[in-house]
């Protein structure tokens, strides 16, 4: 059944995914906000809000809203806001007052938002699209009415295993003894190939840890280097640990990174015997039916200008396959989408099905067909008329998707990252992963002070050349400003002179002595301005050729090399002091 709600508002919410919220008792208290029969609701109304919220910050309005029957609370009133600095923001949201902070008696708007998302993910509260409010569900009422700790835990376990991403993580760990890090879990979570579901490359993390002797820096990398997807994986796994379904573990990881093997120990997660039992039961067996999964439209995409388009397309696709209850071809799905004005290619449907599987929804997938094999709770599909449109980037991505036959479509995420300057480090790591893992270049991601972003080289009998690489994620076309040109000139000169007095870190030692031919390369989303003239000016100073490579070109060239239509030895032939030429 298709329950499509036409919405003209440009205000959308982010549900379906949660970061950095792990206190189960606080979750139960947040759910109790919506039930006037609970002790916590009365504590909140009679003590916490009067104590923590000032009249000018909405105290009276909150108390009045809590007296409404049935209770339906507005998003803004629940979450509140913030002022800078955040540490001095007043308590101006109901959820802020309901959860004690680490340094204050209340939390801020961001963690409050995550608690609401969490309660919604577990099916304890419902969202009303008509008036932007939340209300309690029957499952939520059972949770807050239960005084028995054992039964309460059982309700939470059933809820977490009804949440598809948690089920996905449990499934990835279902073989006893398997230990996976947050990066390995994050890589297999959600819709790969787009912003919002990108994981830091594990090999890059291990290589970065292995390259520093500073224990402080190693700890910082382990804890701070994580993408949104890695954070989701960590947060969900910690819920499962709290419920006894997983436990913390660690493992020694050894991976190939370019020409070298790197290794280190990282923390991760493994399934417990109790977790095994609950996973079997939730998957369906002779005694237990399959858990119905809680799905929301918002979980199908998290970032980007085309977020609402992707959500709408994927919601329709899921409903289509669920409704058919049989194998359907990707062509059939494309014809179905066209009824709703969406023009797509079979490759896109295929990738979306893989995304559903990574989301935690069971499908059987074949060469040109798929079959829905799960059970989900009905959910509405809001159609934001002015927002559910395919962007130019999305159209370009579909064209590239059609052409990529050899490398993983996960690398399509580079087309998002290349235009997001806030994720420059992740962009650098993914570009290097593309060249090192898919093209079999040797080299390393460097970055940091007084080092190029990366270096690549070949060292075969047929070819031994090196490339100094500068990578820039930039929201608009990259113009190669003069400071970046000067920086590249410095790296070229340092590599030629190899004088420790000029640069004591000796980054050039990555190149073997046999590498005697060098180039330079800039990689970005796109380039604008007189790039050819700027490249020629860099080249003429030290007689070293260079190129500017748009990210789409990088993807297509990598696909050609992986498919053996172009060799790594031939890669340098496209470097000619202009944008890279695919020969």
LINPEHU-V781953 format. One record per helix or strand. SS is the DSSP state (helix for helix, strand for strand). FROM is the first residue (numbers start at 0). LEN is the number of residues. If there is no record, write none. Layout:
# LINPEHU-V781953
ss=SS from=FROM len=LEN
ss=SS from=FROM len=LEN
This chain:
# LINPEHU-V781953
ss=strand from=3 len=4
ss=helix from=23 len=9
ss=helix from=38 len=14
ss=helix from=54 len=3
ss=helix from=58 len=8
ss=strand from=72 len=2
ss=helix from=74 len=5
ss=helix from=85 len=3
ss=helix from=93 len=5
ss=helix from=108 len=13
ss=strand from=124 len=4
ss=strand from=132 len=4
ss=helix from=137 len=8
ss=helix from=148 len=14
ss=strand from=162 len=1
ss=helix from=163 len=9
ss=strand from=179 len=1
ss=helix from=181 len=6
ss=helix from=201 len=9
ss=helix from=214 len=10
ss=helix from=227 len=15
ss=strand from=245 len=12
ss=strand from=259 len=12
ss=helix from=272 len=11
ss=strand from=292 len=2
ss=helix from=296 len=4
ss=helix from=306 len=18
ss=strand from=327 len=2
ss=helix from=329 len=10
ss=helix from=345 len=14
ss=strand from=362 len=3
ss=strand from=368 len=4
ss=strand from=375 len=1
ss=strand from=380 len=4
ss=helix from=391 len=12
ss=helix from=408 len=9
ss=helix from=420 len=18
ss=strand from=441 len=4
ss=strand from=453 len=4
ss=strand from=464 len=8
ss=strand from=477 len=1
ss=helix from=481 len=16
ss=helix from=506 len=4
ss=strand from=516 len=8
ss=strand from=526 len=1
ss=helix from=530 len=12
ss=strand from=545 len=5
ss=helix from=550 len=12
ss=helix from=567 len=7
ss=strand from=577 len=2
